[in-house]
Amino acid sequence: MFISFDPITVLVVSGAFATGVLVYRRTTPSEGATALSRGERLALALGAAATVIVIGGYLGSGFRGIGHTANAQLAGVAEAVKPGVGR
């Protein structure tokens, strides 16, 4: 996955920051309730931001398939054993 500084990258990173801030603020404890500590809230916010970056990176640059050569092993053998070459 290649990431360059383009409009898609700006959108993904700003979306990640916004998501992180929203998650951090939404997990604040209410009055008198026992809830997550500040570190746990920060970990959730960072995880949400990383998720947005990963998903946005794939959607922005597209999914790339795995390239393979048909009979790659046989092609390598054919190159190594050429008749009359190197003898």
BAZANU-944798 format. One record per residue: chain; residue in one letter; x, y, z of N, C-alpha, C, CB in turn; residue number from 0. Coordinates in nm, 2 decimals. Glycine has a CB too. Layout:
// BAZANU-944798
<rec mol="A" type="a" n_xx="X" n_yy="Y" n_zz="Z" ca_xx="X" ca_yy="Y" ca_zz="Z" c_xx="X" c_yy="Y" c_zz="Z" cb_xx="X" cb_yy="Y" cb_zz="Z" seq="NUM"/>
...
// end
This chain:
// BAZANU-944798
<rec mol="A" type="m" n_xx="0.08" n_yy="-0.12" n_zz="0.00" ca_xx="0.00" ca_yy="0.00" ca_zz="0.00" c_xx="0.09" c_yy="0.12" c_zz="0.00" cb_xx="-0.10" cb_yy="0.00" cb_zz="0.12" seq="0"/>
<rec mol="A" type="f" n_xx="0.07" n_yy="0.21" n_zz="-0.10" ca_xx="0.15" ca_yy="0.33" ca_zz="-0.11" c_xx="0.06" c_yy="0.45" c_zz="-0.07" cb_xx="0.20" cb_yy="0.35" cb_zz="-0.25" seq="1"/>
<rec mol="A" type="i" n_xx="0.12" n_yy="0.53" n_zz="0.02" ca_xx="0.04" ca_yy="0.65" ca_zz="0.06" c_xx="0.12" c_yy="0.77" c_zz="0.03" cb_xx="0.02" cb_yy="0.64" cb_zz="0.22" seq="2"/>
<rec mol="A" type="s" n_xx="0.06" n_yy="0.86" n_zz="-0.04" ca_xx="0.12" ca_yy="0.99" ca_zz="-0.08" c_xx="0.04" c_yy="1.10" c_zz="-0.03" cb_xx="0.14" cb_yy="1.00" cb_zz="-0.23" seq="3"/>
<rec mol="A" type="f" n_xx="0.09" n_yy="1.22" n_zz="-0.03" ca_xx="0.02" ca_yy="1.33" ca_zz="0.02" c_xx="-0.08" c_yy="1.38" c_zz="-0.09" cb_xx="0.11" cb_yy="1.45" cb_zz="0.07" seq="4"/>
<rec mol="A" type="d" n_xx="-0.20" n_yy="1.34" n_zz="-0.09" ca_xx="-0.30" ca_yy="1.38" ca_zz="-0.18" c_xx="-0.43" c_yy="1.40" c_zz="-0.11" cb_xx="-0.31" cb_yy="1.27" cb_zz="-0.29" seq="5"/>
<rec mol="A" type="p" n_xx="-0.53" n_yy="1.44" n_zz="-0.18" ca_xx="-0.66" ca_yy="1.47" ca_zz="-0.11" c_xx="-0.72" c_yy="1.35" c_zz="-0.03" cb_xx="-0.76" cb_yy="1.52" cb_zz="-0.21" seq="6"/>
<rec mol="A" type="i" n_xx="-0.70" n_yy="1.23" n_zz="-0.08" ca_xx="-0.75" ca_yy="1.11" ca_zz="-0.01" c_xx="-0.68" c_yy="1.10" c_zz="0.12" cb_xx="-0.73" cb_yy="0.98" cb_zz="-0.10" seq="7"/>
<rec mol="A" type="t" n_xx="-0.55" n_yy="1.12" n_zz="0.12" ca_xx="-0.47" ca_yy="1.10" ca_zz="0.24" c_xx="-0.51" c_yy="1.21" c_zz="0.34" cb_xx="-0.32" cb_yy="1.12" cb_zz="0.22" seq="8"/>
<rec mol="A" type="v" n_xx="-0.54" n_yy="1.33" n_zz="0.30" ca_xx="-0.58" ca_yy="1.43" ca_zz="0.39" c_xx="-0.72" c_yy="1.40" c_zz="0.45" cb_xx="-0.59" cb_yy="1.57" cb_zz="0.31" seq="9"/>
<rec mol="A" type="l" n_xx="-0.81" n_yy="1.35" n_zz="0.37" ca_xx="-0.94" ca_yy="1.31" ca_zz="0.42" c_xx="-0.93" c_yy="1.19" c_zz="0.52" cb_xx="-1.03" cb_yy="1.26" cb_zz="0.30" seq="10"/>
<rec mol="A" type="v" n_xx="-0.84" n_yy="1.09" n_zz="0.49" ca_xx="-0.83" ca_yy="0.98" ca_zz="0.58" c_xx="-0.77" c_yy="1.02" c_zz="0.71" cb_xx="-0.74" cb_yy="0.87" cb_zz="0.51" seq="11"/>
<rec mol="A" type="v" n_xx="-0.67" n_yy="1.10" n_zz="0.71" ca_xx="-0.60" ca_yy="1.14" ca_zz="0.83" c_xx="-0.69" c_yy="1.23" c_zz="0.91" cb_xx="-0.47" cb_yy="1.21" cb_zz="0.80" seq="12"/>
<rec mol="A" type="s" n_xx="-0.76" n_yy="1.33" n_zz="0.85" ca_xx="-0.85" ca_yy="1.41" ca_zz="0.93" c_xx="-0.97" c_yy="1.33" c_zz="0.98" cb_xx="-0.90" cb_yy="1.53" cb_zz="0.84" seq="13"/>
<rec mol="A" type="g" n_xx="-1.02" n_yy="1.23" n_zz="0.91" ca_xx="-1.12" ca_yy="1.14" ca_zz="0.96" c_xx="-1.07" c_yy="1.06" c_zz="1.08" cb_xx="-1.17" cb_yy="1.05" cb_zz="0.85" seq="14"/>
<rec mol="A" type="a" n_xx="-0.95" n_yy="1.02" n_zz="1.07" ca_xx="-0.89" ca_yy="0.94" ca_zz="1.18" c_xx="-0.88" c_yy="1.03" c_zz="1.31" cb_xx="-0.75" cb_yy="0.89" cb_zz="1.15" seq="15"/>
<rec mol="A" type="f" n_xx="-0.83" n_yy="1.15" n_zz="1.29" ca_xx="-0.83" ca_yy="1.25" ca_zz="1.41" c_xx="-0.97" c_yy="1.27" c_zz="1.46" cb_xx="-0.76" cb_yy="1.38" cb_zz="1.37" seq="16"/>
<rec mol="A" type="a" n_xx="-1.06" n_yy="1.30" n_zz="1.38" ca_xx="-1.20" ca_yy="1.33" ca_zz="1.42" c_xx="-1.26" c_yy="1.20" c_zz="1.49" cb_xx="-1.29" cb_yy="1.37" cb_zz="1.30" seq="17"/>
<rec mol="A" type="t" n_xx="-1.24" n_yy="1.09" n_zz="1.44" ca_xx="-1.29" ca_yy="0.96" ca_zz="1.50" c_xx="-1.22" c_yy="0.94" c_zz="1.64" cb_xx="-1.26" cb_yy="0.84" cb_zz="1.41" seq="18"/>
<rec mol="A" type="g" n_xx="-1.09" n_yy="0.96" n_zz="1.65" ca_xx="-1.02" ca_yy="0.95" ca_zz="1.78" c_xx="-1.07" c_yy="1.04" c_zz="1.88" cb_xx="-0.87" cb_yy="0.97" cb_zz="1.76" seq="19"/>
<rec mol="A" type="v" n_xx="-1.10" n_yy="1.17" n_zz="1.84" ca_xx="-1.15" ca_yy="1.27" ca_zz="1.94" c_xx="-1.29" c_yy="1.23" c_zz="1.98" cb_xx="-1.15" cb_yy="1.41" cb_zz="1.88" seq="20"/>
<rec mol="A" type="l" n_xx="-1.37" n_yy="1.19" n_zz="1.88" ca_xx="-1.51" ca_yy="1.15" ca_zz="1.92" c_xx="-1.52" c_yy="1.03" c_zz="2.01" cb_xx="-1.59" cb_yy="1.12" cb_zz="1.79" seq="21"/>
<rec mol="A" type="v" n_xx="-1.43" n_yy="0.93" n_zz="1.99" ca_xx="-1.43" ca_yy="0.81" ca_zz="2.07" c_xx="-1.38" c_yy="0.85" c_zz="2.21" cb_xx="-1.34" cb_yy="0.70" cb_zz="2.01" seq="22"/>
<rec mol="A" type="y" n_xx="-1.28" n_yy="0.94" n_zz="2.22" ca_xx="-1.23" ca_yy="0.98" ca_zz="2.35" c_xx="-1.33" c_yy="1.05" c_zz="2.43" cb_xx="-1.10" cb_yy="1.06" cb_zz="2.33" seq="23"/>
<rec mol="A" type="r" n_xx="-1.40" n_yy="1.14" n_zz="2.36" ca_xx="-1.50" ca_yy="1.22" ca_zz="2.43" c_xx="-1.63" c_yy="1.14" c_zz="2.47" cb_xx="-1.55" cb_yy="1.34" cb_zz="2.35" seq="24"/>
<rec mol="A" type="r" n_xx="-1.67" n_yy="1.04" n_zz="2.38" ca_xx="-1.79" ca_yy="0.96" ca_zz="2.41" c_xx="-1.76" c_yy="0.87" c_zz="2.53" cb_xx="-1.83" cb_yy="0.89" cb_zz="2.29" seq="25"/>
<rec mol="A" type="t" n_xx="-1.64" n_yy="0.83" n_zz="2.56" ca_xx="-1.61" ca_yy="0.74" ca_zz="2.66" c_xx="-1.58" c_yy="0.80" c_zz="2.80" cb_xx="-1.50" cb_yy="0.65" cb_zz="2.63" seq="26"/>
<rec mol="A" type="t" n_xx="-1.61" n_yy="0.93" n_zz="2.81" ca_xx="-1.59" ca_yy="1.00" ca_zz="2.94" c_xx="-1.69" c_yy="0.95" c_zz="3.04" cb_xx="-1.60" cb_yy="1.15" cb_zz="2.92" seq="27"/>
<rec mol="A" type="p" n_xx="-1.65" n_yy="0.93" n_zz="3.16" ca_xx="-1.75" ca_yy="0.88" ca_zz="3.26" c_xx="-1.85" c_yy="0.99" c_zz="3.30" cb_xx="-1.67" cb_yy="0.83" cb_zz="3.39" seq="28"/>
<rec mol="A" type="s" n_xx="-1.97" n_yy="0.94" n_zz="3.32" ca_xx="-2.07" ca_yy="1.03" ca_zz="3.37" c_xx="-2.06" c_yy="1.05" c_zz="3.52" cb_xx="-2.22" cb_yy="0.98" cb_zz="3.33" seq="29"/>
<rec mol="A" type="e" n_xx="-2.14" n_yy="1.14" n_zz="3.57" ca_xx="-2.14" ca_yy="1.17" ca_zz="3.72" c_xx="-2.16" c_yy="1.05" c_zz="3.80" cb_xx="-2.24" cb_yy="1.28" cb_zz="3.75" seq="30"/>
<rec mol="A" type="g" n_xx="-2.07" n_yy="1.02" n_zz="3.89" ca_xx="-2.08" ca_yy="0.91" ca_zz="3.98" c_xx="-2.07" c_yy="0.77" c_zz="3.93" cb_xx="-2.21" cb_yy="0.92" cb_zz="4.05" seq="31"/>
<rec mol="A" type="a" n_xx="-2.04" n_yy="0.76" n_zz="3.80" ca_xx="-2.03" ca_yy="0.62" ca_zz="3.74" c_xx="-1.89" c_yy="0.58" c_zz="3.73" cb_xx="-2.09" cb_yy="0.62" cb_zz="3.60" seq="32"/>
<rec mol="A" type="t" n_xx="-1.86" n_yy="0.45" n_zz="3.75" ca_xx="-1.73" ca_yy="0.40" ca_zz="3.74" c_xx="-1.71" c_yy="0.36" c_zz="3.59" cb_xx="-1.70" cb_yy="0.28" cb_zz="3.83" seq="33"/>
<rec mol="A" type="a" n_xx="-1.61" n_yy="0.41" n_zz="3.53" ca_xx="-1.59" ca_yy="0.39" ca_zz="3.38" c_xx="-1.45" c_yy="0.36" c_zz="3.36" cb_xx="-1.65" cb_yy="0.51" cb_zz="3.30" seq="34"/>
<rec mol="A" type="l" n_xx="-1.41" n_yy="0.38" n_zz="3.23" ca_xx="-1.28" ca_yy="0.35" ca_zz="3.19" c_xx="-1.18" c_yy="0.46" c_zz="3.24" cb_xx="-1.27" cb_yy="0.35" cb_zz="3.03" seq="35"/>
<rec mol="A" type="s" n_xx="-1.06" n_yy="0.42" n_zz="3.26" ca_xx="-0.96" ca_yy="0.52" ca_zz="3.30" c_xx="-0.92" c_yy="0.60" c_zz="3.18" cb_xx="-0.84" cb_yy="0.45" cb_zz="3.36" seq="36"/>
<rec mol="A" type="r" n_xx="-0.84" n_yy="0.71" n_zz="3.20" ca_xx="-0.79" ca_yy="0.79" ca_zz="3.09" c_xx="-0.71" c_yy="0.72" c_zz="2.99" cb_xx="-0.71" cb_yy="0.91" cb_zz="3.15" seq="37"/>
<rec mol="A" type="g" n_xx="-0.62" n_yy="0.63" n_zz="3.04" ca_xx="-0.54" ca_yy="0.55" ca_zz="2.95" c_xx="-0.62" c_yy="0.45" c_zz="2.87" cb_xx="-0.44" cb_yy="0.47" cb_zz="3.03" seq="38"/>
<rec mol="A" type="e" n_xx="-0.72" n_yy="0.39" n_zz="2.93" ca_xx="-0.81" ca_yy="0.30" ca_zz="2.85" c_xx="-0.88" c_yy="0.38" c_zz="2.74" cb_xx="-0.90" cb_yy="0.23" cb_zz="2.94" seq="39"/>
<rec mol="A" type="r" n_xx="-0.93" n_yy="0.50" n_zz="2.78" ca_xx="-1.00" ca_yy="0.58" ca_zz="2.68" c_xx="-0.91" c_yy="0.62" c_zz="2.56" cb_xx="-1.06" cb_yy="0.70" cb_zz="2.74" seq="40"/>
<rec mol="A" type="l" n_xx="-0.78" n_yy="0.65" n_zz="2.60" ca_xx="-0.69" ca_yy="0.69" ca_zz="2.50" c_xx="-0.66" c_yy="0.57" c_zz="2.41" cb_xx="-0.56" cb_yy="0.74" cb_zz="2.56" seq="41"/>
<rec mol="A" type="a" n_xx="-0.64" n_yy="0.45" n_zz="2.46" ca_xx="-0.62" ca_yy="0.33" ca_zz="2.38" c_xx="-0.73" c_yy="0.31" c_zz="2.29" cb_xx="-0.59" cb_yy="0.21" cb_zz="2.47" seq="42"/>
<rec mol="A" type="l" n_xx="-0.86" n_yy="0.32" n_zz="2.33" ca_xx="-0.97" ca_yy="0.30" ca_zz="2.24" c_xx="-0.97" c_yy="0.41" c_zz="2.13" cb_xx="-1.10" cb_yy="0.31" cb_zz="2.32" seq="43"/>
<rec mol="A" type="a" n_xx="-0.94" n_yy="0.53" n_zz="2.16" ca_xx="-0.94" ca_yy="0.64" ca_zz="2.06" c_xx="-0.83" c_yy="0.61" c_zz="1.96" cb_xx="-0.91" cb_yy="0.77" cb_zz="2.13" seq="44"/>
<rec mol="A" type="l" n_xx="-0.71" n_yy="0.57" n_zz="2.00" ca_xx="-0.60" ca_yy="0.54" ca_zz="1.91" c_xx="-0.63" c_yy="0.42" c_zz="1.82" cb_xx="-0.47" cb_yy="0.51" cb_zz="1.98" seq="45"/>
<rec mol="A" type="g" n_xx="-0.70" n_yy="0.32" n_zz="1.88" ca_xx="-0.74" ca_yy="0.20" ca_zz="1.80" c_xx="-0.84" c_yy="0.24" c_zz="1.70" cb_xx="-0.80" cb_yy="0.09" cb_zz="1.89" seq="46"/>
<rec mol="A" type="a" n_xx="-0.94" n_yy="0.32" n_zz="1.73" ca_xx="-1.04" ca_yy="0.37" ca_zz="1.63" c_xx="-0.97" c_yy="0.45" c_zz="1.52" cb_xx="-1.15" cb_yy="0.45" cb_zz="1.70" seq="47"/>
<rec mol="A" type="a" n_xx="-0.88" n_yy="0.54" n_zz="1.56" ca_xx="-0.81" ca_yy="0.61" ca_zz="1.46" c_xx="-0.73" c_yy="0.53" c_zz="1.36" cb_xx="-0.72" cb_yy="0.72" cb_zz="1.52" seq="48"/>
<rec mol="A" type="a" n_xx="-0.66" n_yy="0.43" n_zz="1.42" ca_xx="-0.58" ca_yy="0.33" ca_zz="1.33" c_xx="-0.67" c_yy="0.25" c_zz="1.24" cb_xx="-0.50" cb_yy="0.24" cb_zz="1.42" seq="49"/>
<rec mol="A" type="t" n_xx="-0.79" n_yy="0.22" n_zz="1.29" ca_xx="-0.89" ca_yy="0.14" ca_zz="1.21" c_xx="-0.93" c_yy="0.23" c_zz="1.09" cb_xx="-1.01" cb_yy="0.10" cb_zz="1.29" seq="50"/>
<rec mol="A" type="v" n_xx="-0.96" n_yy="0.36" n_zz="1.12" ca_xx="-1.00" ca_yy="0.45" ca_zz="1.01" c_xx="-0.89" c_yy="0.46" c_zz="0.91" cb_xx="-1.04" cb_yy="0.59" cb_zz="1.07" seq="51"/>
<rec mol="A" type="i" n_xx="-0.76" n_yy="0.47" n_zz="0.95" ca_xx="-0.65" ca_yy="0.48" ca_zz="0.86" c_xx="-0.64" c_yy="0.36" c_zz="0.77" cb_xx="-0.52" cb_yy="0.51" cb_zz="0.94" seq="52"/>
<rec mol="A" type="v" n_xx="-0.65" n_yy="0.24" n_zz="0.83" ca_xx="-0.64" ca_yy="0.12" ca_zz="0.76" c_xx="-0.75" c_yy="0.11" c_zz="0.65" cb_xx="-0.63" cb_yy="0.00" cb_zz="0.85" seq="53"/>
<rec mol="A" type="i" n_xx="-0.87" n_yy="0.12" n_zz="0.70" ca_xx="-0.98" ca_yy="0.11" ca_zz="0.60" c_xx="-0.98" c_yy="0.22" c_zz="0.50" cb_xx="-1.12" cb_yy="0.11" cb_zz="0.68" seq="54"/>
<rec mol="A" type="g" n_xx="-0.95" n_yy="0.34" n_zz="0.54" ca_xx="-0.94" ca_yy="0.45" ca_zz="0.44" c_xx="-0.83" c_yy="0.43" c_zz="0.34" cb_xx="-0.93" cb_yy="0.58" cb_zz="0.51" seq="55"/>
<rec mol="A" type="g" n_xx="-0.72" n_yy="0.38" n_zz="0.39" ca_xx="-0.60" ca_yy="0.35" ca_zz="0.30" c_xx="-0.64" c_yy="0.25" c_zz="0.19" cb_xx="-0.48" cb_yy="0.30" cb_zz="0.38" seq="56"/>
<rec mol="A" type="y" n_xx="-0.71" n_yy="0.14" n_zz="0.23" ca_xx="-0.75" ca_yy="0.05" ca_zz="0.13" c_xx="-0.86" c_yy="0.10" c_zz="0.04" cb_xx="-0.81" cb_yy="-0.08" cb_zz="0.20" seq="57"/>
<rec mol="A" type="l" n_xx="-0.95" n_yy="0.18" n_zz="0.09" ca_xx="-1.05" ca_yy="0.23" ca_zz="0.00" c_xx="-1.00" c_yy="0.34" c_zz="-0.09" cb_xx="-1.17" cb_yy="0.29" cb_zz="0.09" seq="58"/>
<rec mol="A" type="g" n_xx="-0.90" n_yy="0.42" n_zz="-0.04" ca_xx="-0.85" ca_yy="0.53" ca_zz="-0.12" c_xx="-0.76" c_yy="0.48" c_zz="-0.23" cb_xx="-0.77" cb_yy="0.62" cb_zz="-0.03" seq="59"/>
<rec mol="A" type="s" n_xx="-0.68" n_yy="0.38" n_zz="-0.21" ca_xx="-0.59" ca_yy="0.33" ca_zz="-0.31" c_xx="-0.64" c_yy="0.21" c_zz="-0.38" cb_xx="-0.45" cb_yy="0.31" cb_zz="-0.25" seq="60"/>
<rec mol="A" type="g" n_xx="-0.74" n_yy="0.15" n_zz="-0.33" ca_xx="-0.80" ca_yy="0.03" ca_zz="-0.39" c_xx="-0.73" c_yy="-0.10" c_zz="-0.34" cb_xx="-0.78" cb_yy="0.04" cb_zz="-0.54" seq="61"/>
<rec mol="A" type="f" n_xx="-0.80" n_yy="-0.21" n_zz="-0.36" ca_xx="-0.74" ca_yy="-0.33" ca_zz="-0.32" c_xx="-0.65" c_yy="-0.38" c_zz="-0.43" cb_xx="-0.85" cb_yy="-0.44" cb_zz="-0.29" seq="62"/>
<rec mol="A" type="r" n_xx="-0.54" n_yy="-0.43" n_zz="-0.40" ca_xx="-0.45" ca_yy="-0.49" ca_zz="-0.50" c_xx="-0.44" c_yy="-0.64" c_zz="-0.48" cb_xx="-0.30" cb_yy="-0.42" cb_zz="-0.49" seq="63"/>
<rec mol="A" type="g" n_xx="-0.46" n_yy="-0.71" n_zz="-0.59" ca_xx="-0.46" ca_yy="-0.85" ca_zz="-0.58" c_xx="-0.32" c_yy="-0.91" c_zz="-0.57" cb_xx="-0.53" cb_yy="-0.91" cb_zz="-0.71" seq="64"/>
<rec mol="A" type="i" n_xx="-0.31" n_yy="-1.03" n_zz="-0.55" ca_xx="-0.18" ca_yy="-1.10" ca_zz="-0.54" c_xx="-0.15" c_yy="-1.15" c_zz="-0.68" cb_xx="-0.19" cb_yy="-1.22" cb_zz="-0.44" seq="65"/>
<rec mol="A" type="g" n_xx="-0.04" n_yy="-1.10" n_zz="-0.73" ca_xx="0.00" ca_yy="-1.14" ca_zz="-0.86" c_xx="0.09" c_yy="-1.27" c_zz="-0.86" cb_xx="0.09" cb_yy="-1.03" cb_zz="-0.93" seq="66"/>
<rec mol="A" type="h" n_xx="0.06" n_yy="-1.36" n_zz="-0.96" ca_xx="0.14" ca_yy="-1.48" ca_zz="-0.96" c_xx="0.15" c_yy="-1.52" c_zz="-1.11" cb_xx="0.07" cb_yy="-1.59" cb_zz="-0.88" seq="67"/>
<rec mol="A" type="t" n_xx="0.26" n_yy="-1.59" n_zz="-1.13" ca_xx="0.28" ca_yy="-1.64" ca_zz="-1.27" c_xx="0.24" c_yy="-1.79" c_zz="-1.28" cb_xx="0.43" cb_yy="-1.63" cb_zz="-1.31" seq="68"/>
<rec mol="A" type="a" n_xx="0.17" n_yy="-1.82" n_zz="-1.38" ca_xx="0.13" ca_yy="-1.96" ca_zz="-1.40" c_xx="0.26" c_yy="-2.05" c_zz="-1.42" cb_xx="0.03" cb_yy="-1.98" cb_zz="-1.51" seq="69"/>
<rec mol="A" type="n" n_xx="0.27" n_yy="-2.15" n_zz="-1.35" ca_xx="0.39" ca_yy="-2.24" ca_zz="-1.36" c_xx="0.52" c_yy="-2.17" c_zz="-1.34" cb_xx="0.38" cb_yy="-2.32" cb_zz="-1.49" seq="70"/>
<rec mol="A" type="a" n_xx="0.53" n_yy="-2.08" n_zz="-1.24" ca_xx="0.65" ca_yy="-2.01" ca_zz="-1.22" c_xx="0.77" c_yy="-2.10" c_zz="-1.20" cb_xx="0.64" cb_yy="-1.91" cb_zz="-1.10" seq="71"/>
<rec mol="A" type="q" n_xx="0.75" n_yy="-2.21" n_zz="-1.14" ca_xx="0.86" ca_yy="-2.31" ca_zz="-1.11" c_xx="0.91" c_yy="-2.36" c_zz="-1.25" cb_xx="0.82" cb_yy="-2.42" cb_zz="-1.02" seq="72"/>
<rec mol="A" type="l" n_xx="0.82" n_yy="-2.40" n_zz="-1.34" ca_xx="0.87" ca_yy="-2.45" ca_zz="-1.46" c_xx="0.93" c_yy="-2.34" c_zz="-1.55" cb_xx="0.75" cb_yy="-2.51" cb_zz="-1.54" seq="73"/>
<rec mol="A" type="a" n_xx="0.89" n_yy="-2.22" n_zz="-1.54" ca_xx="0.95" ca_yy="-2.11" ca_zz="-1.62" c_xx="1.10" c_yy="-2.09" c_zz="-1.57" cb_xx="0.87" cb_yy="-1.98" cb_zz="-1.60" seq="74"/>
<rec mol="A" type="g" n_xx="1.12" n_yy="-2.10" n_zz="-1.44" ca_xx="1.26" ca_yy="-2.09" ca_zz="-1.39" c_xx="1.35" c_yy="-2.20" c_zz="-1.44" cb_xx="1.26" cb_yy="-2.09" cb_zz="-1.24" seq="75"/>
<rec mol="A" type="v" n_xx="1.29" n_yy="-2.32" n_zz="-1.44" ca_xx="1.37" ca_yy="-2.44" ca_zz="-1.49" c_xx="1.40" c_yy="-2.43" c_zz="-1.64" cb_xx="1.29" cb_yy="-2.57" cb_zz="-1.46" seq="76"/>
<rec mol="A" type="a" n_xx="1.31" n_yy="-2.38" n_zz="-1.72" ca_xx="1.33" ca_yy="-2.36" ca_zz="-1.86" c_xx="1.44" c_yy="-2.26" c_zz="-1.89" cb_xx="1.20" cb_yy="-2.32" cb_zz="-1.93" seq="77"/>
<rec mol="A" type="e" n_xx="1.44" n_yy="-2.16" n_zz="-1.81" ca_xx="1.55" ca_yy="-2.06" ca_zz="-1.83" c_xx="1.69" c_yy="-2.11" c_zz="-1.79" cb_xx="1.52" cb_yy="-1.93" cb_zz="-1.74" seq="78"/>
<rec mol="A" type="a" n_xx="1.69" n_yy="-2.20" n_zz="-1.69" ca_xx="1.82" ca_yy="-2.25" ca_zz="-1.64" c_xx="1.87" c_yy="-2.36" c_zz="-1.74" cb_xx="1.81" cb_yy="-2.31" cb_zz="-1.50" seq="79"/>
<rec mol="A" type="v" n_xx="1.79" n_yy="-2.43" n_zz="-1.80" ca_xx="1.83" ca_yy="-2.54" ca_zz="-1.89" c_xx="1.80" c_yy="-2.51" c_zz="-2.03" cb_xx="1.76" cb_yy="-2.67" cb_zz="-1.84" seq="80"/>
<rec mol="A" type="k" n_xx="1.87" n_yy="-2.42" n_zz="-2.09" ca_xx="1.86" ca_yy="-2.39" ca_zz="-2.23" c_xx="1.96" c_yy="-2.48" c_zz="-2.31" cb_xx="1.88" cb_yy="-2.24" cb_zz="-2.26" seq="81"/>
<rec mol="A" type="p" n_xx="1.92" n_yy="-2.54" n_zz="-2.41" ca_xx="2.01" ca_yy="-2.63" ca_zz="-2.48" c_xx="2.12" c_yy="-2.54" c_zz="-2.56" cb_xx="1.94" cb_yy="-2.72" cb_zz="-2.58" seq="82"/>
<rec mol="A" type="g" n_xx="2.24" n_yy="-2.58" n_zz="-2.54" ca_xx="2.35" ca_yy="-2.52" ca_zz="-2.62" c_xx="2.40" c_yy="-2.39" c_zz="-2.56" cb_xx="2.30" cb_yy="-2.50" cb_zz="-2.75" seq="83"/>
<rec mol="A" type="v" n_xx="2.34" n_yy="-2.34" n_zz="-2.45" ca_xx="2.39" ca_yy="-2.22" ca_zz="-2.39" c_xx="2.48" c_yy="-2.25" c_zz="-2.27" cb_xx="2.27" cb_yy="-2.13" cb_zz="-2.35" seq="84"/>
<rec mol="A" type="g" n_xx="2.60" n_yy="-2.20" n_zz="-2.27" ca_xx="2.69" ca_yy="-2.22" ca_zz="-2.16" c_xx="2.76" c_yy="-2.35" c_zz="-2.16" cb_xx="2.62" cb_yy="-2.20" cb_zz="-2.04" seq="85"/>
<rec mol="A" type="r" n_xx="2.76" n_yy="-2.43" n_zz="-2.27" ca_xx="2.82" ca_yy="-2.56" ca_zz="-2.27" c_xx="2.94" c_yy="-2.56" c_zz="-2.36" cb_xx="2.73" cb_yy="-2.67" cb_zz="-2.30" seq="86"/>
// end
